[in-house]
Amino acid sequence: MQPNQYRDVRLEKLEKLKGLGLEAWPRKAKRTHGIAQLAAAYADAEAWPNEKLEGLEFTVSVMGRVLAIREMGKSVFAHLTENGEKIQGFFRMNDLSETSWEVIKLLDMGDFISVTGPLMRTKTGELSVRVKEIQFLSKALLPLPEKWHGLQDKEQRYRQRYLDLISNGEVLKTFQTRSRIVSAVRRFMEEQGYLEVETPMMQPIPGGATARPFITHHNALDMDLYLRIAPELYLKRLIVGGFEKVFEINRSFRNEGISVRHNPEFTMMEMYEAGSDLRDMMALTENLFLTVTREVMGSQQLPWGEEMISYAAPFRRLTMKDAIAQYGAIDRHLLEDGDSVRALARAVHIEEAETKTVGTLLGDLFEHHAEKQLIQPTFITDYPIELSPLTKTLEGDDRFVDRFELFIGGMELANAYSELNDPIDQMGRFQAQMDEREAGNDEAMLLDQDFVTSLEHGLPPTGGEGIGIDRLVMLLTNSASIRDVILFPLMRPTKPAESEEKE
């Protein structure tokens, strides 16, 4: 049967429901309990056998989507689901009015109903409502996916996430877990004395990271604006203004490629603390990850693919050069010489090895040899200055900066700095970025003169960090793709022909 035929049949049933004098789309559901609430309280068959349930002598009303219907003569069993939990409705002809029995005959999988009655347990031990009253709530005019227990087409799952959530219980659980992770992160930060703030999503100058922005236009002001690539420069303005500890859980946008670890619209948290440095950010991060993992997931060891990751502190620390040497099986001293670094880059076919700076090539070599090998939590430190235009240099070596990136499961989770607070040095870094942009690097930063001006009013020593929330959720839920943890990931539009073929 084609979708249109299913729809026609269901429309006929809808008209019959109206013919029974029922309101087809009522404004409110009769509901005293959530299904999840009852399941949590009474699902244990040993603690709550049928005799004990019947002794409760109270009536419940629950609403849910019909996921299965089974007829047995003058009895009907239907599974209702809400919020990822199920309960069974047990309908007997003798318990219901003639109209209610007719309603049951007109139900389809996917419909919403409310049922009222006492709790009971069937002979198979299933928690059920012995239905005395039924309220029709919503007719599903289109059927659920075939074999409702699982959409298999990933593209369809992402495009029609609502069907994915209905069909796949694990998917719903993942996104419920995501919400709990974000809540736990927020609680942790507030308990550390940080204040949550909000900064602009539309900015006159994109800053805080090296990335290609999305551009929009404000008609009334007749000016171009950029969707933010990071909130960093605004958050540091707040430290200048007198805030001690601030954080923002925010949406950021980067006009770049899509992969299993990248989506153009993503969620990150950035935080800044006056008076702190990189070592303070390390300790905060270890505590944050361990606390959230224990609180939400119930363990400090969690699976990631075939690996088991421990979030116990302290995390391992490696300099970028040490990581390249270890995982690339390269003599460490070769990384101290520019010509040797260039030769190593040529050997692994890094693009533009002859023209890139030595610092940039070290970053490329790290990505090539080490990044995917860093499964257990590892802080990578001592980054070349070319890769970090907003960071203090290392004491005694101004070619490198006081920065770490945290890698877990072979991907970057966090990025932290001892923030650059010298306005003269910052102006020089911006100018170097502008030179790169003129040379053709459209991801290089633009000059933000107001930010430099804010630094000239005085920024105290400050530690700052950004954490990828989507990737954190990927890790903790053992999800291989970022699309599996973003409710509505960006998708290429379907062509009309593709839509017709699927129908």
Backbone torsions as a table, in degrees:
resi	resn	phi	psi	omega
1	MET	NA	131.6	179.8
2	GLN	-77.4	156.9	-179.3
3	PRO	-51.9	-39.6	-179.7
4	ASN	-63.5	-35.8	178.6
5	GLN	-68.3	-41.2	175.3
6	TYR	-57.7	-44.2	-177.7
7	ARG	-63.0	-41.4	179.7
8	ASP	-61.4	-43.7	179.4
9	VAL	-61.6	-43.2	-178.0
10	ARG	-70.0	-34.0	175.3
11	LEU	-63.4	-36.6	176.4
12	GLU	-63.0	-42.6	178.6
13	LYS	-64.4	-38.4	178.5
14	LEU	-60.1	-42.3	178.8
15	GLU	-65.1	-36.3	177.8
16	LYS	-66.8	-37.8	177.1
17	LEU	-62.1	-43.1	177.2
18	LYS	-63.6	-34.6	179.3
19	GLY	-66.1	-20.3	176.9
20	LEU	-82.0	1.6	179.1
21	GLY	84.6	15.3	-178.5
22	LEU	-89.4	150.3	171.0
23	GLU	-79.6	116.4	-173.2
24	ALA	-71.2	-30.7	-177.8
25	TRP	-130.5	70.9	-176.7
26	PRO	-62.3	156.3	-176.0
27	ARG	-81.4	-17.8	-176.6
28	LYS	-152.2	144.0	178.9
29	ALA	-94.4	143.5	172.5
30	LYS	-76.8	119.3	-170.1
31	ARG	-158.4	119.6	177.0
32	THR	-107.3	-24.8	-177.6
33	HIS	-140.5	153.8	168.9
34	GLY	-86.9	150.5	179.2
35	ILE	-60.5	-41.7	179.2
36	ALA	-62.1	-36.5	179.1
37	GLN	-63.2	-44.7	179.0
38	LEU	-69.3	-39.1	179.8
39	ALA	-62.8	-41.8	-179.6
40	ALA	-65.7	-34.9	-175.4
41	ALA	-83.7	-35.1	-167.5
42	TYR	-128.0	9.4	-175.6
43	ALA	-68.9	-28.1	-177.3
44	ASP	-69.0	108.8	-175.0
45	ALA	-67.7	-30.9	179.8
46	GLU	-72.8	-41.6	-179.6
47	ALA	-73.8	-29.4	-177.2
48	TRP	-130.3	74.2	174.4
49	PRO	-68.7	171.0	-174.4
50	ASN	-59.0	-39.9	-178.0
51	GLU	-61.1	-39.0	-179.4
52	LYS	-71.4	-37.7	177.6
53	LEU	-63.9	-44.2	-180.0
54	GLU	-63.4	-27.8	179.8
55	GLY	-75.2	-9.5	-179.9
56	LEU	-66.8	-33.6	176.9
57	GLU	54.3	43.2	170.6
58	PHE	-135.8	156.6	-175.6
59	THR	-106.8	140.4	177.9
60	VAL	-117.0	153.1	170.0
61	SER	-125.4	123.4	179.6
62	VAL	-128.8	149.8	175.2
63	MET	-115.3	151.8	178.6
64	GLY	-171.8	168.3	175.4
65	ARG	-87.5	135.4	179.6
66	VAL	-75.8	120.3	-179.9
67	LEU	-109.0	-17.1	179.2
68	ALA	-159.4	143.4	178.1
69	ILE	-132.8	131.3	179.5
70	ARG	-135.7	122.8	-178.5
71	GLU	-98.4	138.6	175.4
72	MET	-138.6	82.5	180.0
73	GLY	65.2	-118.0	-178.6
74	LYS	-91.7	16.5	177.0
75	SER	-127.6	148.1	176.8
76	VAL	-133.5	137.4	175.0
77	PHE	-114.1	134.7	178.8
78	ALA	-138.9	133.7	175.0
79	HIS	-88.6	129.4	175.5
80	LEU	-112.5	141.7	179.9
81	THR	-127.4	145.5	176.0
82	GLU	-156.2	131.4	175.1
83	ASN	57.0	33.4	176.1
84	GLY	83.6	-1.5	179.7
85	GLU	-113.8	155.7	-178.0
86	LYS	-122.0	152.0	168.8
87	ILE	-143.9	153.5	-178.5
88	GLN	-98.4	137.5	169.8
89	GLY	-98.9	127.9	179.9
90	PHE	-110.0	112.5	-175.0
91	PHE	-109.3	127.7	173.8
92	ARG	-121.5	138.1	-178.1
93	MET	-54.4	-40.8	-176.4
94	ASN	-69.8	-19.0	-178.2
95	ASP	-89.3	-10.0	-170.0
96	LEU	-121.1	156.1	174.2
97	SER	-69.9	163.5	179.3
98	GLU	-60.2	-39.7	179.7
99	THR	-65.0	-43.0	-180.0
100	SER	-62.7	-37.8	179.0
101	TRP	-66.6	-35.3	176.7
102	GLU	-67.2	-35.2	177.8
103	VAL	-61.1	-42.9	-178.8
104	ILE	-59.6	-38.8	-179.9
105	LYS	-66.2	-21.4	-176.8
106	LEU	-99.7	6.4	-179.5
107	LEU	-78.0	147.6	172.0
108	ASP	-126.6	157.5	173.4
109	MET	-63.5	132.9	-176.2
110	GLY	106.7	-20.9	177.8
111	ASP	-66.1	154.0	172.6
112	PHE	-105.4	134.7	175.6
113	ILE	-140.0	163.4	169.6
114	SER	-118.3	137.3	179.2
115	VAL	-124.2	146.1	-177.8
116	THR	-128.6	135.9	178.2
117	GLY	164.7	179.0	178.7
118	PRO	-79.1	158.1	175.6
119	LEU	-78.5	149.5	177.4
120	MET	-152.5	172.0	174.0
121	ARG	-128.9	131.6	-178.5
122	THR	-74.9	174.9	179.9
123	LYS	-61.9	-26.2	178.4
124	THR	-85.8	1.2	176.2
125	GLY	89.2	11.4	-175.2
126	GLU	-86.8	130.9	177.1
127	LEU	-64.8	129.8	-173.2
128	SER	-144.0	162.6	170.0
129	VAL	-108.0	123.8	174.4
130	ARG	-79.9	101.8	-165.7
131	VAL	-74.8	125.7	174.9
132	LYS	-108.0	-19.9	-177.2
133	GLU	-149.6	140.9	178.5
134	ILE	-127.0	138.4	175.7
135	GLN	-120.2	123.0	177.1
136	PHE	-80.4	134.1	-173.2
137	LEU	-116.7	-38.9	-175.8
138	SER	-165.5	131.1	177.6
139	LYS	-92.2	125.8	173.4
140	ALA	-81.6	108.4	-176.9
141	LEU	-76.5	-19.3	176.0
142	LEU	-116.0	144.7	-177.7
143	PRO	-74.5	157.1	171.5
144	LEU	-67.9	162.5	178.3
145	PRO	-55.0	149.5	178.9
146	GLU	-55.0	138.2	-174.3
147	LYS	52.3	72.4	-168.3
148	TRP	-49.3	-18.8	-175.2
149	HIS	-75.0	4.8	175.4
150	GLY	178.2	111.2	167.8
151	LEU	-70.4	135.4	-178.4
152	GLN	-103.4	-27.1	-177.8
153	ASP	-77.6	110.4	-175.9
154	LYS	-62.6	-40.2	179.0
155	GLU	-59.2	-44.5	179.3
156	GLN	-65.2	-36.9	179.0
157	ARG	-60.1	-44.2	-178.4
158	TYR	-72.0	-38.5	-177.7
159	ARG	-72.2	-37.6	-178.6
160	GLN	-117.8	66.3	-173.8
161	ARG	-58.7	-31.0	179.9
162	TYR	-59.7	-38.7	176.8
163	LEU	-69.9	-37.0	178.1
164	ASP	-61.0	-42.8	-179.7
165	LEU	-67.5	-38.0	177.2
166	ILE	-66.5	-42.0	-168.0
167	SER	-84.5	-32.4	-172.3
168	ASN	-118.6	106.0	-178.1
169	GLY	-60.3	-35.2	-179.3
170	GLU	-67.4	-32.5	178.1
171	VAL	-66.5	-46.3	177.4
172	LEU	-58.8	-41.7	179.8
173	LYS	-62.9	-39.9	179.3
174	THR	-59.6	-44.8	-177.6
175	PHE	-75.6	-28.2	171.1
176	GLN	-65.5	-39.8	177.8
177	THR	-65.0	-39.6	178.0
178	ARG	-55.7	-46.7	-179.7
179	SER	-60.4	-39.1	-179.8
180	ARG	-69.2	-35.6	177.9
181	ILE	-63.8	-46.9	180.0
182	VAL	-61.8	-41.6	178.6
183	SER	-63.0	-41.1	-179.3
184	ALA	-67.2	-38.7	176.5
185	VAL	-61.5	-45.2	-179.0
186	ARG	-63.2	-44.1	179.6
187	ARG	-61.6	-43.7	-178.7
188	PHE	-59.7	-47.1	-177.7
189	MET	-63.4	-40.9	179.0
190	GLU	-65.6	-37.2	178.6
191	GLU	-66.8	-24.3	176.8
192	GLN	-85.2	2.6	176.6
193	GLY	91.9	10.8	178.3
194	TYR	-83.4	144.8	174.8
195	LEU	-103.3	133.9	178.0
196	GLU	-82.6	133.3	-179.4
197	VAL	-130.4	172.4	176.9
198	GLU	-128.0	135.7	178.4
199	THR	-124.5	164.9	-172.1
200	PRO	-62.8	138.9	170.7
201	MET	-86.1	-30.5	174.9
202	MET	-101.7	122.3	-173.2
203	GLN	-126.4	144.4	178.5
204	PRO	-70.8	-26.2	177.5
205	ILE	-134.8	121.8	178.4
206	PRO	-74.0	129.6	-177.9
207	GLY	-151.8	173.8	178.0
208	GLY	96.2	-7.9	178.9
209	ALA	-163.5	163.2	174.4
210	THR	-99.8	105.5	-177.7
211	ALA	-162.6	157.8	177.2
212	ARG	-83.4	126.2	-176.1
213	PRO	-91.0	165.8	166.2
214	PHE	-87.9	141.3	-177.5
215	ILE	-114.5	136.9	174.3
216	THR	-133.4	-179.4	-176.1
217	HIS	-137.4	134.0	177.0
218	HIS	-97.1	115.1	-173.3
219	ASN	-67.3	-46.1	-174.8
220	ALA	-63.2	-40.0	179.2
221	LEU	-89.7	-8.8	-178.4
222	ASP	50.8	55.1	179.8
223	MET	-142.4	147.5	174.0
224	ASP	-77.3	142.9	175.5
225	LEU	-130.2	162.2	-178.0
226	TYR	-123.6	134.6	169.7
227	LEU	-67.5	136.2	-170.3
228	ARG	-64.0	142.2	173.1
229	ILE	-96.4	-17.4	175.7
230	ALA	-169.8	153.0	179.7
231	PRO	-92.6	6.9	-166.6
232	GLU	-53.5	-51.6	-171.5
233	LEU	-66.4	-32.2	177.3
234	TYR	-73.8	-38.0	179.5
235	LEU	-65.7	-37.6	178.0
236	LYS	-69.9	-29.8	172.6
237	ARG	-59.7	-34.1	179.7
238	LEU	-69.1	-35.3	175.4
239	ILE	-65.2	-41.6	174.1
240	VAL	-56.6	-41.0	-176.3
241	GLY	-74.7	-7.9	174.3
242	GLY	121.6	-8.0	173.6
243	PHE	-66.3	144.2	178.4
244	GLU	-92.6	-47.5	-177.9
245	LYS	-136.4	122.1	179.2
246	VAL	-133.3	151.8	172.0
247	PHE	-146.5	157.9	177.4
248	GLU	-143.2	127.3	170.2
249	ILE	-96.8	112.8	-163.5
250	ASN	-137.9	161.4	170.3
251	ARG	-93.2	132.3	175.2
252	SER	-125.8	161.6	-170.1
253	PHE	-138.2	128.0	178.1
254	ARG	-134.0	126.5	-173.5
255	ASN	-83.0	69.1	-173.4
256	GLU	-131.7	-173.4	-176.4
257	GLY	-69.3	166.5	178.7
258	ILE	-111.7	135.6	177.9
259	SER	-149.7	-175.3	178.8
260	VAL	-67.4	-12.2	179.7
261	ARG	-121.3	4.1	-177.4
262	HIS	-134.9	132.2	170.8
263	ASN	-133.0	138.3	-175.9
264	PRO	-57.4	-29.0	176.0
265	GLU	-113.6	123.1	-174.5
266	PHE	-145.7	166.4	-178.2
267	THR	-110.4	132.1	176.3
268	MET	-138.0	162.9	171.1
269	MET	-118.4	132.1	171.6
270	GLU	-120.0	142.1	178.3
271	MET	-140.5	149.0	-179.0
272	TYR	-137.1	138.7	-177.4
273	GLU	-133.6	119.9	178.3
274	ALA	-66.2	138.3	176.1
275	GLY	86.8	-4.6	-176.6
276	SER	-105.2	173.4	177.2
277	ASP	-139.3	-165.1	-174.3
278	LEU	-61.2	-39.5	-179.0
279	ARG	-63.9	-36.9	176.1
280	ASP	-64.8	-39.4	178.8
281	MET	-65.0	-36.1	177.2
282	MET	-61.6	-48.5	-178.7
283	ALA	-63.0	-42.4	178.4
284	LEU	-60.7	-42.2	-177.3
285	THR	-66.7	-44.7	177.8
286	GLU	-58.3	-44.7	-179.0
287	ASN	-65.9	-41.9	179.6
288	LEU	-61.5	-52.0	-176.6
289	PHE	-63.1	-42.7	-179.4
290	LEU	-66.2	-43.6	-178.9
291	THR	-63.0	-48.1	-178.2
292	VAL	-64.9	-41.4	-179.9
293	THR	-61.4	-46.5	179.6
294	ARG	-66.4	-44.1	-173.6
295	GLU	-68.3	-43.3	-174.1
296	VAL	-89.9	-42.0	-173.3
297	MET	-98.4	-12.9	176.1
298	GLY	78.3	12.7	-179.4
299	SER	-159.1	155.8	174.3
300	GLN	-98.5	1.0	174.8
301	GLN	-123.1	123.9	-175.6
302	LEU	-134.4	148.3	179.6
303	PRO	-74.5	146.2	171.5
304	TRP	-138.3	99.9	-172.7
305	GLY	62.3	-123.6	178.8
306	GLU	-93.3	-0.7	-178.1
307	GLU	-97.8	161.8	171.8
308	MET	-119.4	120.7	-175.8
309	ILE	-102.3	133.1	175.5
310	SER	-101.4	129.8	178.8
311	TYR	-101.5	16.7	178.5
312	ALA	-70.8	140.2	176.5
313	ALA	-83.4	153.9	0.5
314	PRO	-85.6	153.3	174.0
315	PHE	-79.2	154.4	178.7
316	ARG	-66.6	149.9	177.9
317	ARG	-125.8	130.6	177.2
318	LEU	-139.8	140.7	169.8
319	THR	-74.6	160.6	179.7
320	MET	-58.9	-44.1	-179.6
321	LYS	-63.9	-41.2	178.8
322	ASP	-62.6	-38.6	179.4
323	ALA	-65.7	-42.9	178.3
324	ILE	-61.1	-46.1	-178.8
325	ALA	-62.6	-43.3	-176.3
326	GLN	-68.1	-50.2	-173.2
327	TYR	-87.1	-17.5	176.6
328	GLY	-97.6	0.1	-177.1
329	ALA	51.8	49.5	-175.9
330	ILE	-115.4	138.4	175.2
331	ASP	-61.8	127.8	-173.4
332	ARG	-58.3	-36.8	-175.1
333	HIS	-66.3	-22.3	179.5
334	LEU	-66.8	-21.9	-178.9
335	LEU	-82.4	-4.0	178.5
336	GLU	-91.3	-9.9	-176.0
337	ASP	-113.3	127.6	-176.2
338	GLY	-59.6	-42.5	-179.6
339	ASP	-65.8	-38.6	178.7
340	SER	-66.0	-40.7	178.2
341	VAL	-61.6	-42.6	179.9
342	ARG	-64.2	-39.5	178.4
343	ALA	-65.6	-40.1	177.5
344	LEU	-63.4	-37.7	178.8
345	ALA	-67.0	-41.3	177.8
346	ARG	-62.8	-37.2	-175.6
347	ALA	-63.7	-27.6	179.4
348	VAL	-107.8	16.4	171.2
349	HIS	62.6	40.9	174.1
350	ILE	-73.2	131.7	-177.2
351	GLU	-65.6	144.4	177.2
352	GLU	58.2	34.5	-179.0
353	ALA	-62.0	-24.8	-177.9
354	GLU	-81.8	-23.7	-173.4
355	THR	-108.8	-22.3	-179.6
356	LYS	-69.8	156.3	175.5
357	THR	-71.4	160.3	179.7
358	VAL	-61.2	-40.5	179.5
359	GLY	-61.7	-41.6	178.4
360	THR	-64.9	-38.2	179.0
361	LEU	-67.0	-34.3	175.1
362	LEU	-61.5	-40.4	176.1
363	GLY	-62.4	-40.1	178.1
364	ASP	-65.4	-41.1	179.4
365	LEU	-66.1	-38.2	176.7
366	PHE	-62.0	-46.6	-180.0
367	GLU	-61.9	-39.1	-177.5
368	HIS	-70.2	-46.3	-170.8
369	HIS	-93.5	-36.1	-164.2
370	ALA	-111.6	-37.9	-165.2
371	GLU	-52.5	-50.5	-175.1
372	LYS	-72.2	-11.1	179.7
373	GLN	-88.3	-9.0	-174.7
374	LEU	-88.1	83.1	-176.9
375	ILE	-84.5	-52.1	177.3
376	GLN	-74.4	150.0	-176.7
377	PRO	-53.2	124.1	-176.1
378	THR	-140.8	126.8	172.5
379	PHE	-87.1	121.2	173.7
380	ILE	-99.0	126.4	-174.3
381	THR	-122.1	177.0	174.9
382	ASP	60.7	68.9	-179.3
383	TYR	-88.9	146.7	173.8
384	PRO	-60.5	145.7	-176.4
385	ILE	-62.0	-28.8	-179.3
386	GLU	-61.6	-25.3	-177.0
387	LEU	-91.3	-5.1	-170.9
388	SER	-144.5	79.3	-174.9
389	PRO	-75.2	-1.7	-177.5
390	LEU	-119.7	23.5	-168.4
391	THR	-124.0	145.9	174.9
392	LYS	-64.3	145.0	176.6
393	THR	-77.5	160.6	175.6
394	LEU	-69.8	143.8	178.2
395	GLU	-64.2	121.3	178.2
396	GLY	91.7	-5.1	179.6
397	ASP	-152.5	95.5	-175.5
398	ASP	-80.1	8.0	173.3
399	ARG	-82.2	-15.9	-175.6
400	PHE	-128.8	158.9	-173.8
401	VAL	-122.6	161.3	-178.0
402	ASP	-86.5	82.6	-174.6
403	ARG	-138.3	149.0	166.1
404	PHE	-130.3	153.2	163.2
405	GLU	-120.3	137.5	177.3
406	LEU	-96.8	125.6	177.4
407	PHE	-113.9	133.8	175.4
408	ILE	-143.2	138.2	178.1
409	GLY	63.1	25.0	177.9
410	GLY	78.7	16.6	178.9
411	MET	-143.0	156.4	-179.9
412	GLU	-74.5	130.6	177.7
413	LEU	-110.0	-30.8	-174.7
414	ALA	-148.9	156.0	-177.6
415	ASN	-141.7	122.3	-173.6
416	ALA	-137.4	153.1	-177.2
417	TYR	-134.9	155.2	150.9
418	SER	-86.6	110.0	-165.8
419	GLU	-67.4	142.1	175.2
420	LEU	-72.0	122.8	-179.3
421	ASN	-123.1	12.0	175.6
422	ASP	-92.3	109.0	-175.4
423	PRO	-64.7	-30.6	179.7
424	ILE	-69.7	-45.6	176.6
425	ASP	-62.1	-42.1	-179.2
426	GLN	-61.6	-40.3	178.7
427	MET	-62.5	-39.3	177.1
428	GLY	-65.2	-38.0	178.0
429	ARG	-65.6	-42.5	177.8
430	PHE	-60.8	-40.4	-179.4
431	GLN	-63.8	-38.5	177.4
432	ALA	-63.8	-37.1	176.8
433	GLN	-66.3	-39.8	178.3
434	MET	-63.8	-37.6	176.7
435	ASP	-61.9	-40.9	177.7
436	GLU	-63.4	-40.0	180.0
437	ARG	-63.8	-42.0	178.2
438	GLU	-64.7	-27.3	179.0
439	ALA	-82.1	-2.2	175.0
440	GLY	116.7	-0.5	179.2
441	ASN	-87.7	97.4	-175.9
442	ASP	-78.7	2.9	173.8
443	GLU	-99.2	-6.6	179.2
444	ALA	-66.2	155.9	-175.7
445	MET	-73.8	151.6	170.7
446	LEU	-91.6	156.6	178.2
447	LEU	-72.8	125.6	175.3
448	ASP	-109.9	92.0	-174.4
449	GLN	-64.4	-37.1	-179.6
450	ASP	-64.2	-35.4	177.8
451	PHE	-65.3	-43.3	177.2
452	VAL	-60.8	-41.3	177.9
453	THR	-60.5	-40.4	178.6
454	SER	-62.3	-39.4	178.1
455	LEU	-64.0	-32.7	-180.0
456	GLU	-68.7	-15.5	173.2
457	HIS	-86.2	-6.1	173.7
458	GLY	106.4	110.7	171.6
459	LEU	-112.8	121.0	179.5
460	PRO	-68.1	167.2	171.4
461	PRO	-50.6	132.0	-171.5
462	THR	-142.2	135.7	170.1
463	GLY	-99.7	137.1	-179.8
464	GLY	-138.2	152.5	-177.1
465	GLU	-155.2	147.6	170.6
466	GLY	-121.1	137.4	-179.8
467	ILE	-125.4	130.5	178.1
468	GLY	-78.1	109.1	-177.8
469	ILE	-68.7	-40.7	-179.8
470	ASP	-59.7	-45.1	-179.1
471	ARG	-68.8	-34.4	175.1
472	LEU	-60.7	-43.4	178.4
473	VAL	-65.2	-41.2	175.8
474	MET	-52.6	-49.6	-177.1
475	LEU	-63.0	-50.4	-172.6
476	LEU	-70.6	-25.8	179.2
477	THR	-100.6	3.3	179.6
478	ASN	57.0	47.6	179.9
479	SER	-103.9	125.1	-172.0
480	ALA	-75.8	-23.0	-175.6
481	SER	-124.5	143.4	177.7
482	ILE	-63.6	-25.8	178.1
483	ARG	-67.4	-20.6	179.3
484	ASP	-79.3	-9.0	-179.1
485	VAL	-122.6	3.2	172.6
486	ILE	-109.3	123.0	-173.0
487	LEU	-57.1	-44.8	-177.5
488	PHE	-129.7	78.2	-180.0
489	PRO	-67.8	154.1	178.8
490	LEU	-66.3	131.6	-178.6
491	MET	-128.3	148.8	173.2
492	ARG	-67.9	136.9	179.9
493	PRO	-59.6	143.5	176.8
494	THR	-77.6	145.5	175.8
495	LYS	-81.3	150.2	179.9
496	PRO	-53.1	-38.5	-178.9
497	ALA	-63.9	-38.3	180.0
498	GLU	-64.8	-40.9	179.3
499	SER	-62.2	-41.1	-178.8
500	GLU	-66.8	-38.6	-179.5
501	GLU	-63.7	-39.4	-178.4
502	LYS	-67.9	-32.5	177.4
503	GLU	-70.0	NA	NA
